[in-house]
Structure formats: structure tokens, C-alpha cells
């Protein structure tokens, strides 16, 4: 089974078929509810529903896999399209009319798209918001469910962000360091050190991974995380004490914001 190493929950759905085409693009969907990756997996476990997706992302940024990438899902109301793309369902922390998604879910979506592009040799995400380009993956390799069914999916919030999402993924694919929003950076304070747990520790792990540290972002700031932070501090001529405080924050902010 082929899946992203960003996957934290695996619940394989019976609603899948072996792919007959190469993966050349993506379909980003919205759940139309604030489901967890486990509850979405339970939904897809019912064969009679005839529904599934390759991945799901909950509002806390957790990623689940339901259909391995070497299989096509039943997600976009078009089996030919599904055979060419990876489908991703994203939870909504807001409802109609826009179907808003959380910043954590959005960050996870961008990271997952980047990872899938790299592993499937997709050099660039292309988005024109043009239904007439369906199937012309050299011109547009992102599709919207609303083009194939009478649905709002992926919701106006995500649909209107497709261009920005593609631009950010492409920047990362081209070697750019991912930006971190100011409120997210501030959320990493006060000082984080060995033994810290929770969302702030997980955020710091994600920030360090943007510099190639390769940490598991599990929210547990243990020996591996401390070692990665010390290496990062040493590289940027900070006191390598393994504690993330104001000076480390300011340096990381400076590097990320350029």
C-alpha cells in the first residue's frame, strides 16, 4: 500500500479500485461537517455507501488514509477523473455558505499536497478554475467536485483558495521555506523545552520540519525534538540549549518571513 508518511490514521475502505492511470493531479473536497479522521473512516467503511477518498484531514490537522494511492477512490462523481487524481477530504469548522476550514487543516493540506507531488513526480500544481480544462492535466491538474455533481464541494472557502494553495505548494517544491502566520508563531511561546507536550510543541516540531529536521509532529517534545532544535540553534548561531524562547522565535520568524 502506498501512502504519505504524514498519515497518522489508517482505515482502509472497501470502496476502491486498482488504478489504471498514473497520478497526475488532485481533487480537494470538503466534508460538509467537522468530522474527525476516524469518523470519516467509519463512514467510508460502509461498502453500500460507495464513497471514499484517498485521504482525509480533520480540523486539528490530523491526516487519515482510506484508499492507498495505488488505488482510486470513489470521491469525485467521475471514475475516470478519480483514476488520475489523489482525492483529499477536508473537515469544515464552519458551515454554509462558505464551508470554512481551520488553519491547522489548511496547513496539513498544503503539506500533504507537497508530499504527494514529490513522491508522484508532479513538478507543479496548476489551477485555472476552468471546468473546460478537465482532462488536460498539463494545463490544469486540480479539479473541483462541483464540476461533476450538483454539490457545493469543496465549498467557496477552499475553492477560492485553490490558487493560493497551488502557489504555496509550488513555492515549497521549488525550495522555498514555508511561511508561518504571525499568530501561529506567537502560539509557540512561551519557552518550549524537553518534556513539553500539546499543540505548541507540535507547532514547533512543524516549524523545525520546514528547515528539514524530519521530526514526527506528535506534540511530544522529547529527545529527538530537543536534538533537532539544538542543531537548528547551532546552525543559526544561537545558544544551543534546546529551549525555544524569544531569541529562537525571533530568528525563526526572521528566516521564514525573509
MITI-958245 format. One record per residue (C-alpha): residue in three letters; x, y, z. Coordinates in Angstrom, 1 decimal, m for minus. Example, Ala and Ser with C-alpha at 12.3 -4.5 7.8 and 13.67 -1.06 7.14 Angstrom:
# residues 2
['ALA' [12.3 m4.5 7.8]] ['SER' [13.7 m1.1 7.1]] 
This chain:
# residues 258
['UNK' [0.0 0.0 0.0]] ['UNK' [1.3 3.4 m1.0]] ['UNK' [0.5 6.3 1.3]] ['UNK' [2.1 9.5 2.7]] ['UNK' [4.2 9.2 5.7]] ['UNK' [2.2 12.2 7.1]] ['UNK' [m0.6 9.7 7.6]] ['UNK' [m1.5 9.3 11.3]] ['UNK' [m4.7 7.2 11.0]] ['UNK' [m5.1 4.3 8.5]] ['UNK' [m8.6 2.9 7.9]] ['UNK' [m8.8 1.2 4.5]] ['UNK' [m12.1 1.5 2.8]] ['UNK' [m13.6 m1.4 0.6]] ['UNK' [m14.7 1.3 m1.8]] ['UNK' [m11.7 1.4 m4.1]] ['UNK' [m10.4 0.0 m7.4]] ['UNK' [m6.9 m0.6 m8.6]] ['UNK' [m5.6 2.4 m10.6]] ['UNK' [m5.1 2.0 m14.3]] ['UNK' [m3.6 5.5 m14.8]] ['UNK' [m0.7 7.5 m13.5]] ['UNK' [m1.4 10.1 m10.7]] ['UNK' [m1.3 13.5 m12.4]] ['UNK' [m3.4 15.7 m10.1]] ['UNK' [m5.6 16.3 m7.1]] ['UNK' [m9.2 16.8 m6.1]] ['UNK' [m9.6 18.7 m2.8]] ['UNK' [m13.1 18.1 m1.2]] ['UNK' [m14.8 19.3 1.9]] ['UNK' [m16.6 17.0 4.3]] ['UNK' [m19.5 19.4 4.8]] ['UNK' [m19.1 18.7 8.6]] ['UNK' [m16.5 18.9 11.3]] ['UNK' [m15.7 15.1 11.3]] ['UNK' [m12.6 13.5 12.7]] ['UNK' [m10.5 11.3 10.5]] ['UNK' [m11.7 8.3 12.5]] ['UNK' [m15.4 9.1 12.0]] ['UNK' [m14.8 9.7 8.3]] ['UNK' [m13.0 6.4 8.1]] ['UNK' [m16.0 4.7 9.7]] ['UNK' [m18.3 6.4 7.1]] ['UNK' [m16.1 5.1 4.3]] ['UNK' [m16.0 1.6 5.8]] ['UNK' [m19.6 1.0 4.7]] ['UNK' [m19.5 m0.6 1.3]] ['UNK' [m23.1 0.3 0.5]] ['UNK' [m22.2 4.0 0.6]] ['UNK' [m20.0 3.6 m2.5]] ['UNK' [m17.9 6.5 m1.2]] ['UNK' [m14.3 7.0 m0.2]] ['UNK' [m11.3 9.3 m0.6]] ['UNK' [m7.6 8.7 m0.6]] ['UNK' [m7.0 11.0 2.4]] ['UNK' [m8.9 13.0 5.0]] ['UNK' [m7.9 15.9 7.2]] ['UNK' [m9.6 16.9 10.4]] ['UNK' [m9.7 20.4 11.8]] ['UNK' [m6.8 19.7 14.2]] ['UNK' [m4.6 18.9 11.1]] ['UNK' [m4.6 15.1 11.6]] ['UNK' [m4.3 13.2 8.3]] ['UNK' [m6.0 9.8 7.7]] ['UNK' [m5.7 7.5 4.7]] ['UNK' [m8.6 5.4 3.5]] ['UNK' [m7.6 4.5 0.0]] ['UNK' [m3.9 3.9 m0.7]] ['UNK' [m2.5 5.9 m3.6]] ['UNK' [m2.1 2.9 m5.9]] ['UNK' [m5.9 2.6 m5.8]] ['UNK' [m8.5 5.1 m7.0]] ['UNK' [m11.2 6.3 m4.6]] ['UNK' [m14.9 6.9 m5.2]] ['UNK' [m15.0 10.6 m4.5]] ['UNK' [m15.4 13.0 m7.4]] ['UNK' [m18.5 11.5 m9.1]] ['UNK' [m16.4 10.7 m12.1]] ['UNK' [m14.4 7.4 m12.1]] ['UNK' [m12.1 8.5 m15.0]] ['UNK' [m11.1 11.6 m13.1]] ['UNK' [m10.7 9.7 m9.8]] ['UNK' [m8.4 7.3 m11.7]] ['UNK' [m6.0 10.2 m12.4]] ['UNK' [m6.0 12.1 m9.1]] ['UNK' [m5.5 11.9 m5.4]] ['UNK' [m8.6 12.9 m3.5]] ['UNK' [m8.5 14.7 m0.1]] ['UNK' [m11.5 15.4 2.1]] ['UNK' [m11.0 18.3 4.5]] ['UNK' [m13.1 18.9 7.6]] ['UNK' [m15.1 22.1 8.0]] ['UNK' [m15.1 24.1 11.2]] ['UNK' [m17.7 26.4 9.7]] ['UNK' [m20.9 25.7 7.8]] ['UNK' [m22.8 27.3 5.0]] ['UNK' [m22.5 29.3 2.9]] ['UNK' [m18.6 29.2 2.7]] ['UNK' [m17.7 25.9 4.5]] ['UNK' [m14.7 27.4 6.3]] ['UNK' [m11.7 25.2 7.2]] ['UNK' [m9.3 25.7 10.1]] ['UNK' [m5.7 27.0 9.7]] ['UNK' [m4.4 23.7 11.0]] ['UNK' [m6.4 21.7 8.4]] ['UNK' [m5.2 24.1 5.7]] ['UNK' [m1.5 23.8 6.7]] ['UNK' [m1.9 20.0 6.7]] ['UNK' [m3.5 20.1 3.3]] ['UNK' [m0.5 22.1 1.8]] ['UNK' [2.0 19.7 3.4]] ['UNK' [0.1 16.7 2.1]] ['UNK' [m0.1 18.1 m1.4]] ['UNK' [3.6 18.9 m1.4]] ['UNK' [4.5 15.4 m0.2]] ['UNK' [2.2 13.7 m2.8]] ['UNK' [3.7 15.9 m5.6]] ['UNK' [7.2 14.9 m4.7]] ['UNK' [6.6 11.2 m4.5]] ['UNK' [4.5 11.1 m7.7]] ['UNK' [6.9 13.3 m9.7]] ['UNK' [4.3 16.1 m10.2]] ['UNK' [6.5 19.2 m10.6]] ['UNK' [3.8 21.8 m10.3]] ['UNK' [0.2 22.3 m9.2]] ['UNK' [m1.8 24.1 m11.9]] ['UNK' [m5.2 25.8 m11.3]] ['UNK' [m7.2 27.9 m13.7]] ['UNK' [m10.7 27.5 m12.2]] ['UNK' [m11.7 26.3 m15.7]] ['UNK' [m14.0 23.3 m16.0]] ['UNK' [m13.4 23.1 m19.7]] ['UNK' [m9.8 22.0 m19.0]] ['UNK' [m10.8 18.8 m17.2]] ['UNK' [m8.6 16.0 m18.6]] ['UNK' [m5.9 18.5 m19.9]] ['UNK' [m3.7 17.9 m16.9]] ['UNK' [m0.7 19.6 m18.5]] ['UNK' [m2.8 22.8 m18.2]] ['UNK' [m4.8 22.2 m15.0]] ['UNK' [m4.2 19.3 m12.6]] ['UNK' [m6.6 20.3 m9.8]] ['UNK' [m10.3 19.6 m10.1]] ['UNK' [m13.4 20.6 m8.2]] ['UNK' [m16.2 18.1 m7.3]] ['UNK' [m18.8 20.7 m8.1]] ['UNK' [m17.9 20.4 m11.7]] ['UNK' [m19.2 16.8 m11.8]] ['UNK' [m22.1 16.8 m9.4]] ['UNK' [m24.8 19.1 m8.0]] ['UNK' [m22.7 19.9 m4.9]] ['UNK' [m21.1 23.0 m3.3]] ['UNK' [m17.9 20.9 m2.7]] ['UNK' [m15.2 21.9 m1.9]] ['UNK' [m17.1 24.9 m0.6]] ['UNK' [m16.4 28.5 m1.6]] ['UNK' [m13.7 29.0 1.1]] ['UNK' [m11.5 26.2 m0.2]] ['UNK' [m12.4 26.7 m3.9]] ['UNK' [m11.4 30.4 m3.7]] ['UNK' [m8.1 29.4 m2.1]] ['UNK' [m7.1 26.9 m4.7]] ['UNK' [m4.9 29.4 m6.5]] ['UNK' [m3.1 30.3 m3.3]] ['UNK' [m2.8 26.7 m2.2]] ['UNK' [m1.2 25.8 m5.6]] ['UNK' [1.2 28.8 m5.3]] ['UNK' [2.3 27.8 m1.9]] ['UNK' [2.9 24.2 m2.8]] ['UNK' [4.8 25.2 m5.9]] ['UNK' [7.0 27.6 m3.8]] ['UNK' [7.9 24.7 m1.5]] ['UNK' [8.5 22.4 m4.4]] ['UNK' [11.0 24.9 m5.7]] ['UNK' [12.9 25.1 m2.4]] ['UNK' [11.1 27.9 m0.7]] ['UNK' [10.7 27.8 3.1]] ['UNK' [7.0 27.8 4.1]] ['UNK' [5.7 30.9 5.8]] ['UNK' [4.2 30.6 9.2]] ['UNK' [1.4 33.0 10.2]] ['UNK' [2.3 35.5 12.9]] ['UNK' [m0.4 34.2 15.3]] ['UNK' [1.0 30.6 14.8]] ['UNK' [4.5 31.8 15.7]] ['UNK' [3.3 33.6 18.8]] ['UNK' [1.3 30.4 19.7]] ['UNK' [4.7 28.7 20.1]] ['UNK' [5.6 30.9 23.1]] ['UNK' [6.4 30.8 26.0]] ['UNK' [9.5 28.8 26.2]] ['UNK' [9.2 25.2 25.0]] ['UNK' [11.7 22.7 26.3]] ['UNK' [12.2 19.0 26.8]] ['UNK' [9.1 17.3 28.1]] ['UNK' [6.6 19.9 26.7]] ['UNK' [3.5 18.4 25.1]] ['UNK' [0.5 19.6 23.3]] ['UNK' [m0.3 21.9 20.4]] ['UNK' [2.5 24.3 21.0]] ['UNK' [5.1 21.5 21.0]] ['UNK' [3.6 20.1 17.8]] ['UNK' [3.7 23.5 16.1]] ['UNK' [7.3 23.9 17.0]] ['UNK' [8.0 20.5 15.5]] ['UNK' [6.2 21.5 12.3]] ['UNK' [8.3 24.8 12.2]] ['UNK' [11.5 22.8 12.6]] ['UNK' [10.5 20.4 9.8]] ['UNK' [10.2 23.4 7.5]] ['UNK' [14.0 23.5 7.9]] ['UNK' [14.5 19.9 7.1]] ['UNK' [14.6 18.4 10.6]] ['UNK' [12.3 15.4 9.7]] ['UNK' [10.6 15.2 13.1]] ['UNK' [7.4 13.3 13.9]] ['UNK' [5.0 16.1 14.7]] ['UNK' [3.3 14.3 17.6]] ['UNK' [3.2 17.1 20.1]] ['UNK' [5.7 15.4 22.4]] ['UNK' [8.9 17.4 22.7]] ['UNK' [11.3 14.6 23.6]] ['UNK' [15.0 13.9 22.9]] ['UNK' [14.7 13.8 19.1]] ['UNK' [12.9 17.2 19.1]] ['UNK' [15.4 18.7 21.5]] ['UNK' [18.4 17.4 19.4]] ['UNK' [16.8 18.9 16.3]] ['UNK' [16.2 22.3 18.0]] ['UNK' [19.8 22.3 19.2]] ['UNK' [21.1 21.6 15.7]] ['UNK' [18.9 24.4 14.3]] ['UNK' [20.1 26.8 17.0]] ['UNK' [23.7 25.9 16.3]] ['UNK' [23.3 26.4 12.6]] ['UNK' [21.9 29.9 13.2]] ['UNK' [24.5 30.9 15.9]] ['UNK' [22.1 30.8 18.8]] ['UNK' [22.7 29.4 22.3]] ['UNK' [22.2 25.6 21.6]] ['UNK' [20.3 25.0 24.9]] ['UNK' [17.4 23.0 23.4]] ['UNK' [14.9 25.5 24.7]] ['UNK' [12.7 27.6 22.4]] ['UNK' [12.3 31.0 23.7]] ['UNK' [12.2 34.7 22.5]] ['UNK' [15.6 34.7 20.7]] ['UNK' [14.9 31.4 18.9]] ['UNK' [11.4 32.7 18.0]] ['UNK' [12.8 35.9 16.6]] ['UNK' [15.4 34.1 14.5]] ['UNK' [12.8 31.6 13.1]] ['UNK' [10.4 34.5 12.3]] ['UNK' [13.2 36.4 10.5]] ['UNK' [14.2 33.3 8.4]] ['UNK' [10.7 32.3 7.5]] ['UNK' [9.4 35.8 6.6]] ['UNK' [12.6 36.6 4.7]] 
